[in-house]
């Protein structure tokens, strides 16, 4: 080889090396989103002697897109002397990966318009993703059709993109057809189906797809487990969850923190805090999600104090709480009425600068309200943004909880003037205030607002309105609203609300008739329903009907009779003079008789002048409620009616000896236009 040939060969080698280095550096600039370094490399590439290659130019354009300079990338792209399919694919990919989906679609349309290139298996995945990101279902269908005509639809990557697009739109059946046509679904394909079914509310289908995957001999990976474990938790199927747990242990794919967190969440949702704690204790690494999951788990399982005990351990572990953690801890304080601990958490939230997060604001308002510090709760509310709905809902609920029904209604009017937008939760918090006031005019006002704003399509709001009219004594209005609910939407709550309304106002026969109508409609009665209808029977003296319903409760339903059900029957028998039967029922109650049962019996003894049973009932009540003056007064009445004036006087003297005073009675009326 002569000297000239050697020099040319050496130059070619150096040139290839330089291009390879630029290639690697541009990839790094794109990943790091470094605009300065991208421009430096661009200047270097423009040096004489360095020959452009389509790959190098596409990488340079992609780097500009990644650095947030789509116009510069487009300018560079427009200067390309020969726009190859490789360059188009690189630009479309760069735009899609950098959240410039619209630009990606424009490039794709331009490529098709020129007619020089046919999209291939490297084009379609990113175009389909762009359609998904832009929520363009019709365009997505068209791109799918084009992929079929080119034959690219059988490529695994193209199919995976189609699966993700269809699942994201809730088109589960189409996604399944695409999946079934795949010759060799990859792990990603299976994972997309498992996750897609779960996120579309089909947890059972998600599990069955996972089972198919295992049966097909495809080895699950981390993403598979993170997708299927939430489905097990949603189904509350402990056995399936344990099988997944065993599988991940056997295959050694459960070491990542994301899998362990998913496993923890599954056990929490299945209500097995023992197994959740076991998984938690074995975790060598714990992040804020781990701690928050355990805290929420104990709260969901009514162990708020154990949830709060995790807080100092989390601090010792050096984990900083996020807004979800803080909200959960404050919720635990609210449920346990731990004001002192809640104040400490408030201070911690301030130090962590979390106090302005809407979930933390809402949790603070709720915590102070439930701990009966409504003044502090209102101060926290005043410091929030008045445009967000959640804090308004929390303070409205807090006011109602603390007995400030009128103030809650006035604050709701202020909410509307502040241009905050009420939602269904707003009215779930507010409607009990109208029920408490039992003001018919106010009820009509809120009813009109609900009609105008379109909220009467929500069954829980309609139920609240029925309850309001029942409390106002407007049973015709309540029943008309109830009749307007489609039969399939009438749940146990709305039946119970109307039934209780008739019972309270002494319409026992209508209440019993409604109960039987409800059962015939296929709605299963619960404890509250039975309590309401038994109360109705007691108020109206419907002994046979009440005893028949109590027998139905005992024999034909899974609902176990509670102490308050027995109290209703005691009241029913007592009102009709069957005191011996009432007393015997109290004696054979499966649990210790409540003060309500003894109180009903004592009240019946006053009506029917039974001294012997009245004395027995009073003895128990004096132990249960030593400060309840009504029990002493009732016993004194029994003695007085029997002519035992000395015993009556002695009983009244007991009030003075204990230092009790009978509260005076009062009544309340509302007078308008005064």
Phi, psi and omega in degrees: 000129181282174184296322181294319180294319179297319180295319180295319180295319179295318180297319180297320179296316179296321180297318178296320179296318181296317179296321180296320179294317178298320178303310182294319182293322179295323177297320178293318179298320180295317180293321182275352183054045182263102182292320181300311181293327177297316179295322179298315179294322177301315179297322180293320181296330181286352181299144178299144176099342180262112185280131176295145169232150179305322181294318181295317180293322179293322177294321179295315178297318178297324179294320178296320177298315181298330181273010178078027180238064183296328180294319178295320178295318180295321178298317178296318180297319181294337181274354181297127180291329182221102182278095182280168176299325179300317181291317177301314180299319181295318180293316179298317179297314182298318180294316182295316182291341181250028173060036175242058186299321181297318178296323178297317179295319178299317179297320180296315179297321179296317180298317179293324182295322179291329177074011181273339185229146175254125181302146181238191184295344177271343180275311190299318182304321183280328176292318178297319178297322178296319177298320179295316182295327181270359181054054179246080186297320181296318178295322178300318176299317181296317179296321176301314179299320179295322178297324178294317182294331180271350181085359182284349185292345179271352178290139184300317182294321178295316178299318179298322177294319178295318178302313181297319181295313183290321178294323179296331179268358181081012179273072186294321183293318179294318178301320181294322179295319177299316182297316183293337180277348182290135181288314180223086178300136178275175176301323179297321179299310179300315182298321179297319179293315181298311180293319181298316178299316182297314183288347174261018175076022180242069184296323180296316178296325177299315179295317182296324177294320176299318179297318176301318182299313180295317180296331179281357178083013178275127183281122179295149174246189182301316181296325178299311183293321179294336179275321187274331181297319175299329178295318177297319178295320179296321179282349184054041181256096184296321183297316178295319179299320178294325178297317178296319178301314180295321180297316181291329176290318181293322183270354178066032181249016184254020184274341182288150183293330179294321179292316180297322177295320178295321178295317178299314180297322179298312180296323178298312182292334176277357176080014180258083181289338177296312179289325176298317179296324179295315178297317181300315183294332183273352182284122179283331179239132179229128176252185184295330177295320179301307182296319181295322178298316179294318179299312179297324179299313180294325178294315180297332181259025173059037177236061185299323182293324176293325176298316181291332178293338179285340185300307179296328178294322177296319178296318179298324179286357177077018180268128181270128182290150171256186185295327180291318178301312183296318179298320181294316180296319178294325176297321177298319177296319180296316182292332181258001180057041181262082185296316183299315180294321179298322178294321177298317178295326176300315178297320179296320178298321178296318180294326180273002180059041179255357189293340181269355176291135188297326179291324178288318176304312182296318180295323178294315179301315181294317182297311181296322180295315181291336176271015176064025174253065186293332177295314178294320178303317181292325178296318177298319180298318182297336181275356182271170174289132185277002182264344184269141188282322187303312177300323177300315180300318182295317182288326176297315178298319180296318178297316178297317180301325182266011174085015180258065184295313181297320179295324178297319180294319178296322180292326177298320177297322177294323178302316180295324180289337180276000179069017171285143186263113178290151176235187182301320180297328178303313183284332173297327177282324190273321187302326175301334177294318178294323178294323179295316181288331180052043181259113186299319181296317177297322178299318178296322181298310182291327177299315180298318180297318181295323177295314182295323186271356174080019183274354183285002174279348180269123186297325181291329179285319176299319178298318177298322179292321176300317180297320179299310181295325176297317180294330177282352182084008181266073186292329178297317178299314181300315183291325178296318178296317179300317181294337179280352179280131176304138185309321183289341182266353180286108180262181185296330183291315182289324174301314182296322181297313181292318180299316179296323179299314178295322179295316181299323184265018170080015177262067186296319182296321177294320180298315179295319178298318178297321180300312181293324177296320179297314180297319179295330180284354178096004178273125183279124180292149176245188183300318182295318180299313180298320179299315182297314184287328177290322175300317180299318178297320180295317181295331185254003179069028179274077188294308184298317179297317180296316179294323177296319178292323178295321177296320177298320178297317184287318192263321193253000184230152180288340180294121180277133179301132179262175182298325182288335174292318176297321180298322178298317181290323176300315178298318181298312180293320182295319181298329182265010174086005181270066189289323179298316179296320179297317180295318179296324178295321178298320183292328184262009178302138183296334176243172181298130181302140180276169177295334179294320180294312179294324179295319177297321180292318179296318178299322178293324179295327176296315182296318188255004173064038179265104185288315187300306181290327177300319178296320179296316180295318181296321180302315179294320182291326178297329177282320180291312187229074184296340183258006179275105185293334182300325181295320179294318181296318181296319179294320178298322177297320179298315179298316182297318180296331180271000180081012180267074187294326181295315179295323178297317180295318180298320180296319179291328178294330178301327178298316181292322181295320180283340180091026180261153177224133181292127178290135179292145177285160178207159175228164185224131173229158177243129180246123181263161174058042177264000000 
